[in-house]
């Protein structure tokens, strides 16, 4: 009896142990699976958070662009201090007065190099006959017309004024059309524009009287004519002070042409240009409106003023018609 009772208790005890074991195993498995899932989700979130860091880095890069501070600005020192405090990189842009002073100094040095006078007596006329000047040198349509427009017959020959080397031979749709620029040993440069055809290429050696090209109406032009320029460094010389085009002759006294006077005239016209070369944008103005006011192409307006083609203009914005 005692043994049979013992066996019954043992049987119940074993049954309870087995039941508890069976109940415990699924819970452990569930906890393991839950922990795996939580690990996966956490890894996903960490993966997703990486692009966010990149975006933040990009934003920081955008903010770290260099700020330009004009030296002429009365608040330049304060702006520089604030930029330095905020950790923003900045650049001080040189004063316009200093730039002009440098140009004038360079021009004075050029005069000293060649002397007070220049000999134009050996210059050949770029055309082969008498001709009227259709448009003179000077300020035209709020910008500088750097040469003269001489009335010619289409496809007639245009000749080199001096010996030299061709430094430019190209097409410019915004203004010159087909044009050739020649650098001469005496320091001068001559430019021939609106040609119907260019007959020289860059690097060609030229002799006086060589045909540069054929006269025409290319580029920004309304009729056949030759646009002719004389330059000495950054100084533009009015060709009509050297050549008498209607009589197809050089002017008297060009063997002792005053370079000092030519540079003084250049400075005067540049000073006038600074006053008339600006347009203040009004309400409703487009890039085309301003380009028409200056009598230049939209491409030229954008290039001179660092504008994006088609970008809207701000009221009060100052735009230039030439550099």
C-alpha positions in Angstrom: 0.0 0.0 0.0 2.8 2.4 1.0 4.7 1.6 -2.2 1.7 2.0 -4.5 0.9 5.4 -2.9 4.6 6.4 -3.4 4.5 5.5 -7.1 1.3 7.5 -7.6 3.0 10.6 -6.1 6.1 10.1 -8.2 3.9 9.8 -11.3 2.2 13.1 -10.5 5.5 14.8 -9.8 7.0 13.7 -13.1 3.9 14.9 -15.0 4.1 18.3 -13.4 7.8 18.6 -14.4 7.1 17.7 -18.0 4.2 20.2 -18.2 6.3 23.0 -16.8 9.1 22.2 -19.3 6.7 22.3 -22.2 5.2 25.6 -21.1 8.6 27.3 -20.7 10.2 26.4 -24.1 7.8 28.5 -26.4 8.2 31.6 -24.2 12.0 31.4 -24.6 11.6 31.0 -28.3 9.3 33.9 -28.5 11.6 36.1 -26.5 14.5 35.1 -28.8 12.5 35.9 -31.9 11.4 39.2 -30.5 14.9 40.1 -29.7 16.0 39.2 -33.3 13.2 41.3 -34.7 14.1 44.3 -32.5 17.7 43.9 -33.6 16.6 44.0 -37.3 14.5 47.1 -36.8 17.3 48.8 -34.9 19.7 48.0 -37.7 17.3 49.3 -40.3 16.9 52.6 -38.4 20.6 53.0 -38.2 20.9 52.3 -42.0 18.2 54.9 -42.7 19.8 57.5 -40.4 23.0 57.5 -42.5 21.6 59.6 -45.4 20.3 62.1 -42.9 23.9 62.7 -41.8 24.9 63.2 -45.4 22.1 65.7 -46.0 23.2 67.6 -42.9 26.8 67.6 -44.2 25.6 68.9 -47.5 23.8 71.7 -45.8 26.9 72.7 -43.9 28.9 72.7 -47.2 26.3 75.1 -48.8 26.6 77.4 -45.8 30.4 77.5 -46.0 30.5 79.4 -49.4 32.9 82.3 -49.5 31.2 85.7 -48.9 32.5 88.7 -51.0 32.8 92.0 -49.1 33.4 95.1 -51.2 36.4 97.2 -49.9 34.4 100.4 -50.7 31.5 99.3 -48.4 31.6 101.5 -45.2 30.4 98.5 -43.2 33.2 96.2 -44.7 35.1 96.0 -41.3 31.9 95.1 -39.4 30.8 92.5 -42.0 34.3 90.9 -41.9 34.2 90.7 -38.0 30.7 89.1 -38.1 31.8 86.6 -40.8 34.8 85.7 -38.8 32.8 85.2 -35.6 30.3 82.9 -37.4 33.1 80.9 -39.0 32.2 82.0 -42.6 35.0 82.3 -45.1 35.1 85.8 -46.7 37.0 87.7 -49.4 37.7 91.4 -49.5 37.0 92.7 -53.1 39.4 95.4 -54.3 38.1 99.0 -54.4 37.1 100.3 -57.8 39.2 103.4 -57.1 42.3 101.3 -56.7 41.5 99.4 -59.9 41.2 102.7 -61.8 44.4 104.0 -60.2 46.2 100.8 -61.3 44.9 101.2 -64.9 46.0 104.9 -65.0 49.5 103.9 -63.7 49.8 101.3 -66.4 48.8 103.7 -69.1 51.3 106.3 -67.8 54.0 103.6 -67.9 53.0 102.8 -71.5 53.5 106.4 -72.5 56.9 106.4 -70.8 57.9 103.3 -72.8 57.0 104.7 -76.2 57.6 108.4 -75.4 55.4 111.4 -75.6 54.7 110.9 -79.3 54.0 108.1 -81.7 54.8 107.9 -85.4 51.8 106.8 -87.5 53.3 108.0 -90.8 54.0 104.4 -92.1 50.4 103.2 -91.5 48.4 102.0 -94.5 44.7 102.7 -94.6 42.5 99.6 -94.1 40.4 100.3 -97.2 41.4 101.0 -100.8 39.3 104.1 -101.6 37.7 107.3 -100.2 34.8 106.5 -97.8 32.5 108.3 -95.4 32.4 107.4 -91.7 28.9 106.1 -90.9 29.4 106.0 -87.1 32.3 107.7 -85.2 34.3 106.7 -82.2 32.7 107.6 -78.8 29.8 106.8 -76.5 26.8 105.3 -78.4 23.6 103.9 -76.9 25.1 104.2 -73.4 28.2 102.2 -74.2 31.6 102.9 -75.8 31.9 102.4 -79.6 35.6 101.6 -79.6 36.3 102.3 -83.3 34.7 103.8 -86.4 32.3 102.3 -88.9 33.4 103.1 -92.4 30.9 102.8 -95.3 32.2 100.1 -97.8 31.0 97.9 -100.7 30.2 94.3 -99.7 33.0 91.8 -100.4 35.6 94.5 -101.2 39.1 93.7 -99.8 40.1 95.0 -96.3 43.9 95.3 -95.8 46.3 95.2 -92.9 47.6 98.6 -91.6 50.9 97.4 -90.3 53.1 94.2 -90.3 52.3 91.9 -87.4 50.8 88.6 -86.2 47.1 87.5 -86.1 46.1 87.0 -82.5 42.4 86.5 -83.1 40.3 85.3 -86.0 36.8 84.3 -85.1 33.0 84.9 -85.4 31.2 86.8 -82.7 27.4 86.8 -83.2 26.7 89.3 -80.4 28.6 92.2 -82.0 31.7 92.0 -84.3 30.6 89.2 -86.5 33.6 87.9 -88.4 36.6 89.8 -87.1 40.4 89.7 -87.1 42.8 91.2 -84.5 46.4 91.8 -85.4 49.3 92.6 -82.9 52.0 94.8 -84.4 55.7 95.0 -83.4 55.3 98.7 -82.5 52.9 97.8 -79.7 49.7 98.7 -81.5 46.8 96.4 -82.2 44.3 96.9 -85.1 40.9 95.2 -85.3 38.8 94.6 -88.5 35.1 93.6 -87.9 31.8 92.7 -89.7 33.7 90.9 -92.4 31.8 88.7 -94.8 34.8 86.4 -95.0 38.1 86.1 -92.9 41.2 85.2 -95.0 43.6 84.9 -92.1 44.0 82.5 -89.1 45.6 82.9 -85.7 49.4 82.8 -85.9 49.6 84.1 -89.5 52.3 86.6 -90.2 51.0 89.7 -91.9 52.6 92.4 -94.1 51.2 95.9 -94.7 48.6 95.7 -97.5 47.9 92.0 -97.0 44.2 91.2 -97.4 42.7 90.5 -94.0 39.3 89.6 -95.3 36.3 90.8 -97.3 34.1 93.7 -96.1 30.6 92.7 -95.1 27.6 92.8 -92.8 28.1 90.0 -90.3 27.3 90.2 -86.6 25.3 93.0 -85.1 25.1 95.2 -88.2 22.4 96.8 -90.4 24.4 97.4 -93.6 27.8 96.6 -95.1 30.6 98.5 -93.3 34.0 98.1 -91.8 34.4 98.5 -88.0 38.0 99.5 -87.5 39.8 100.0 -84.2 43.3 101.1 -83.1 44.4 100.1 -79.6 47.5 100.6 -77.5 47.3 98.2 -74.5 44.1 99.2 -72.7 44.0 102.6 -74.5 41.5 103.0 -77.4 42.7 105.5 -80.0 40.1 107.3 -82.2 41.0 106.2 -85.8 39.7 109.5 -87.1 42.5 111.4 -85.2 44.9 109.5 -87.4 43.0 108.8 -90.7 41.0 111.2 -92.9 38.7 108.6 -94.4 36.7 110.9 -96.8 40.0 112.0 -98.4 41.7 108.6 -98.1 44.7 110.0 -96.4 46.6 110.2 -93.1 46.1 113.4 -91.1 48.8 116.0 -90.9 51.2 115.7 -88.0 50.7 112.0 -87.4 54.4 111.4 -87.5 54.4 113.1 -84.0 51.0 111.9 -82.8 50.6 112.9 -79.1 50.1 109.7 -77.0 49.8 111.8 -73.9 46.7 113.5 -75.4 45.3 110.2 -76.6 45.5 108.7 -73.1 44.0 111.9 -71.6 41.1 111.6 -74.1 40.7 107.9 -73.3 40.4 108.7 -69.5 37.8 111.5 -70.2 35.6 109.2 -72.2 35.9 106.4 -69.6 34.8 108.8 -66.9 31.8 109.8 -69.0 31.0 106.2 -69.6 30.9 105.4 -65.9 28.0 107.9 -65.6 26.1 106.8 -68.7 26.9 103.1 -68.7 24.5 102.1 -66.0 20.8 101.2 -66.2 18.7 101.0 -63.0 16.1 98.2 -63.4 12.5 99.4 -63.2 9.3 97.3 -62.4 8.5 94.9 -65.3 11.9 95.2 -67.0 13.3 92.0 -68.6 16.8 91.2 -69.8 15.6 91.9 -73.4 14.4 95.4 -72.4 17.7 96.3 -70.8 19.7 94.8 -73.7 17.7 96.9 -76.2 18.3 100.0 -74.1 22.1 99.4 -74.3 21.7 98.3 -78.0 23.5 95.0 -77.2 22.5 91.3 -77.3 21.0 89.5 -74.3 24.1 87.2 -74.3 26.4 90.3 -74.0 24.3 91.7 -71.2 24.5 88.4 -69.3 28.2 88.1 -69.8 29.0 91.7 -68.7 26.8 91.5 -65.6 27.3 87.8 -64.7 23.6 87.0 -65.2 21.9 83.7 -65.9 20.0 83.9 -69.3 16.3 84.3 -68.6 16.7 85.1 -64.8 14.3 87.7 -63.4 15.8 91.1 -62.6 15.4 92.9 -59.3 13.9 96.4 -59.1 16.8 98.9 -58.4 19.4 96.5 -59.7 22.3 98.4 -61.6 23.4 96.8 -64.9 26.2 97.8 -67.2 26.3 97.9 -71.0 30.0 97.4 -71.4 33.1 96.6 -69.3 
